[in-house]
Amino acid sequence: MKPDIQIIPKLWTTIPEAIRNRVGREPGPQRSMHEEGHLLVILHQIPGPDDASRRPALFWRQPDGAWKSQPDGGGILALQNHLAAFAARLDELDRAEHAAQTAAEYHKVLEAIAPVLRSTRGLHRALQQAREFVKADRELINLRDAAAGIERNAELLLQDAQFGLNFTVAKQAEAQAESARRMANTSHRLNVLAALFLPLTALTGLFSMYVRGPLEDTPSNFWLIAFIGVAVGMVMSTMVLARR
C-alpha cells in the first residue's frame, strides 16, 4: 500500500484530526475548514493557461490567532502576499490586453485570464467561508473584501478581452468585405473593357489575314469595319452593365 500522504505539512502536528481526515493528496477545491478553534484555508497558487493540476497554498490559523503558511512562510503576511500576487498577475494581463492588436493576441490573453478568473472565484469563496468561521478576526474581513475586488477585476478584464476580440474580428471582416467589393468593381471594369474591345480585336485579327474577299482594301471599308466593331463592343458592354 502507498503511504498516506497529505498536503498538510508534517510539522503542523497540532492540527485537529477532524481537519486532517478531510484533506487528501490533492488540494481539491479552494475552501476553509474549522475545527476546535483551528482554521485551515486551502487556496491555489496562480495557475497558468496550460497547468493541468493546481498547486496548493495552505494557511493555518491557530486558536490564539497565530498564523502559519505553506509553501511560503510568514503566516498572515504570506496570505496578504498571495492576494497581492493575484492582483499583480491581473495588472500584467491588463497591460497585455491593452497592447493586443490581432485576434491571436486577444485569444492568448483570454487563455491566460480564464484559469486566473476561476481561481479568484474560489479564492473569494474560501475567504468568505473563513470569515464566517472566525467572525472576530478583522483581518479576514479585509482579506475577504480584497479577494472580492480581485475577482471583480478579473471578470472585467475577461469582458474587455472578449469585447476586444469581437471588435477585432468584426473589423477584419469589414475590411475583407471592403476588399472584396473593390475587387468586384475592378473585375467589373475589366469585363466592360473586354466587352468593348473584344469585337474590334476580333475583326482586326480577321481582316488582317491575307485572304481574297468581296471587300476591297479602301478607306471607306476600313472605317465601316471599325464602326461595326465599336458598335458591337458598345452593345456587349451595355449588356454587361445591365447584368450588374
C-alpha positions in Angstrom: 0.0 0.0 0.0 1.1 3.5 -0.7 1.9 5.7 2.3 -0.9 8.1 3.4 0.4 11.4 2.0 -1.3 14.7 2.7 -0.6 18.2 1.5 -0.6 19.3 5.2 3.0 19.7 6.4 4.1 17.0 8.9 5.4 19.7 11.2 1.9 21.0 11.7 1.3 18.5 14.4 -1.4 20.3 16.4 -3.9 20.5 13.6 -7.0 18.5 14.7 -7.6 15.1 13.2 -11.0 16.2 12.1 -9.3 18.6 9.7 -6.6 16.1 8.7 -9.2 13.5 7.8 -10.8 15.9 5.3 -7.6 16.6 3.4 -6.0 14.2 0.9 -3.1 14.1 -1.5 -4.6 16.8 -3.8 -5.7 20.3 -2.8 -9.2 19.9 -4.2 -11.4 23.0 -4.4 -10.4 26.1 -2.6 -12.1 26.0 0.8 -11.8 26.7 4.5 -12.2 24.2 7.4 -12.8 25.0 11.1 -12.5 22.6 13.9 -11.7 23.1 17.6 -10.8 26.7 17.1 -8.3 25.9 14.3 -8.9 27.4 10.8 -7.3 25.9 7.7 -7.6 27.8 4.4 -6.7 25.8 1.3 -6.0 28.0 -1.7 -4.5 27.6 -5.1 -1.4 29.3 -6.4 -1.7 31.4 -9.5 -2.4 29.0 -12.4 -1.0 29.1 -15.9 -3.0 28.5 -19.0 -1.5 25.1 -19.6 -1.5 23.9 -15.9 -3.2 20.5 -15.6 -3.1 20.5 -11.8 -3.4 23.0 -9.1 -0.6 23.8 -6.6 -1.8 24.3 -3.0 -1.2 27.2 -0.7 -2.1 26.4 2.9 -2.8 29.0 5.6 -3.4 27.8 9.2 -4.9 30.0 11.9 -4.4 28.6 15.4 -6.9 29.3 18.3 -4.6 32.0 19.7 -4.7 33.9 16.4 -1.2 33.0 15.2 -0.9 32.1 11.5 1.4 29.6 9.7 1.6 29.1 5.9 3.0 26.7 3.3 4.8 26.8 0.9 5.8 30.3 1.8 6.3 31.2 5.5 5.1 34.4 7.0 1.6 33.5 8.2 -0.9 36.2 7.6 1.7 38.2 5.7 2.0 35.3 3.3 -1.8 35.3 2.8 -1.7 39.1 2.0 1.2 38.5 -0.4 -0.9 35.7 -2.0 -3.7 38.1 -2.8 -1.2 40.7 -4.0 0.3 38.2 -6.4 -3.1 37.7 -8.0 -3.6 41.4 -8.3 -0.1 41.8 -9.9 -0.9 39.0 -12.4 -4.2 40.7 -13.4 -2.3 44.0 -13.9 0.1 42.1 -16.2 -2.7 40.6 -18.2 -4.4 44.0 -18.3 -1.3 45.5 -20.0 -1.3 42.6 -22.4 -5.0 43.2 -23.2 -4.3 46.9 -24.0 -1.4 46.0 -26.2 -3.3 43.4 -28.2 -4.0 44.2 -31.8 -4.8 41.0 -33.5 -7.3 38.2 -32.8 -4.4 35.8 -32.0 -3.1 38.2 -29.3 -6.5 38.6 -27.8 -7.0 34.9 -27.8 -3.7 34.4 -26.0 -4.8 36.9 -23.3 -8.1 35.1 -22.9 -6.4 31.8 -22.5 -4.3 33.3 -19.6 -7.3 35.1 -18.0 -9.7 32.2 -17.8 -7.9 30.0 -15.2 -7.0 33.1 -13.2 -10.6 34.1 -13.1 -11.7 30.6 -11.9 -9.0 30.7 -9.2 -10.1 34.1 -8.0 -13.7 32.9 -7.6 -12.5 30.0 -5.5 -10.3 32.4 -3.5 -13.1 34.7 -2.7 -15.4 31.8 -1.7 -12.8 30.3 0.6 -12.1 33.5 2.4 -15.8 34.2 2.8 -16.1 30.8 4.5 -13.1 31.7 6.7 -14.8 35.0 7.6 -18.0 33.1 8.6 -16.0 30.7 10.7 -14.0 33.3 12.6 -16.2 36.4 12.8 -14.0 38.2 15.3 -10.9 38.4 13.0 -10.9 41.8 11.3 -8.0 40.9 9.1 -10.1 38.2 7.5 -12.7 40.7 6.6 -10.2 42.9 4.9 -8.7 39.9 3.0 -12.2 38.7 2.0 -13.0 42.2 0.6 -9.7 42.3 -1.2 -10.5 38.9 -2.8 -13.9 40.2 -3.9 -12.2 43.1 -5.6 -9.7 40.8 -7.3 -12.5 38.6 -8.6 -14.4 41.6 -10.0 -11.2 42.9 -11.7 -10.7 39.5 -13.3 -14.3 39.4 -14.6 -14.0 42.9 -16.0 -10.7 42.1 -17.7 -12.2 39.0 -19.2 -15.1 41.0 -20.6 -12.7 43.7 -22.0 -10.7 41.0 -23.7 -13.8 39.4 -25.2 -15.1 42.8 -26.4 -11.6 43.5 -27.9 -11.6 40.1 -29.7 -15.1 40.6 -31.1 -14.3 44.1 -32.3 -11.1 42.9 -34.0 -12.9 40.1 -35.7 -15.7 42.4 -36.9 -13.1 45.0 -38.1 -11.3 42.3 -40.0 -14.5 41.0 -41.6 -15.4 44.6 -42.6 -12.0 45.1 -44.2 -12.3 41.8 -46.0 -15.8 42.8 -47.3 -14.5 46.2 -48.5 -11.6 44.5 -50.2 -14.0 42.0 -51.9 -16.1 44.9 -53.0 -13.1 46.7 -54.6 -12.0 43.6 -56.3 -15.6 43.1 -57.7 -15.6 46.7 -59.0 -12.2 46.2 -60.6 -13.3 42.9 -62.2 -16.4 44.6 -63.5 -14.4 47.4 -65.1 -12.2 44.8 -66.8 -15.2 43.0 -68.1 -16.6 46.2 -69.6 -13.3 46.9 -71.3 -13.1 43.4 -72.6 -16.6 43.5 -73.9 -15.9 46.9 -75.6 -12.7 45.9 -77.4 -13.2 42.2 -78.0 -15.3 42.6 -81.2 -12.9 45.2 -82.6 -9.9 43.0 -81.8 -11.6 40.0 -83.4 -12.4 42.0 -86.6 -8.9 43.4 -86.7 -7.4 39.9 -86.5 -9.8 38.6 -89.0 -9.3 41.2 -91.7 -5.6 41.4 -91.1 -5.2 38.0 -92.7 -4.2 37.9 -96.4 -7.3 36.3 -98.0 -9.4 37.2 -101.0 -12.7 38.6 -100.1 -15.6 40.7 -101.5 -14.5 43.8 -99.6 -11.8 45.9 -101.2 -9.0 47.5 -99.2 -10.3 51.0 -99.2 -10.5 53.7 -96.5 -14.3 53.6 -96.5 -14.3 49.8 -95.9 -11.8 50.3 -93.1 -14.0 52.8 -91.3 -17.0 50.6 -91.9 -15.4 47.6 -90.2 -14.1 49.8 -87.4 -17.6 51.2 -86.8 -19.2 47.8 -86.8 -16.6 46.6 -84.2 -17.1 49.6 -82.0 -20.9 49.3 -82.2 -20.8 45.6 -81.4 -18.4 46.3 -78.5 -20.7 49.0 -77.1 -23.7 46.7 -77.3 -21.8 44.0 -75.4 -20.5 46.4 -72.8 -24.1 47.7 -72.3 -25.2 44.1 -71.8 -22.5 43.6 -69.1 -23.5 46.8 -67.3 -27.2 45.8 -67.5 -26.4 42.4 -66.0 -24.8 44.1 -63.0 
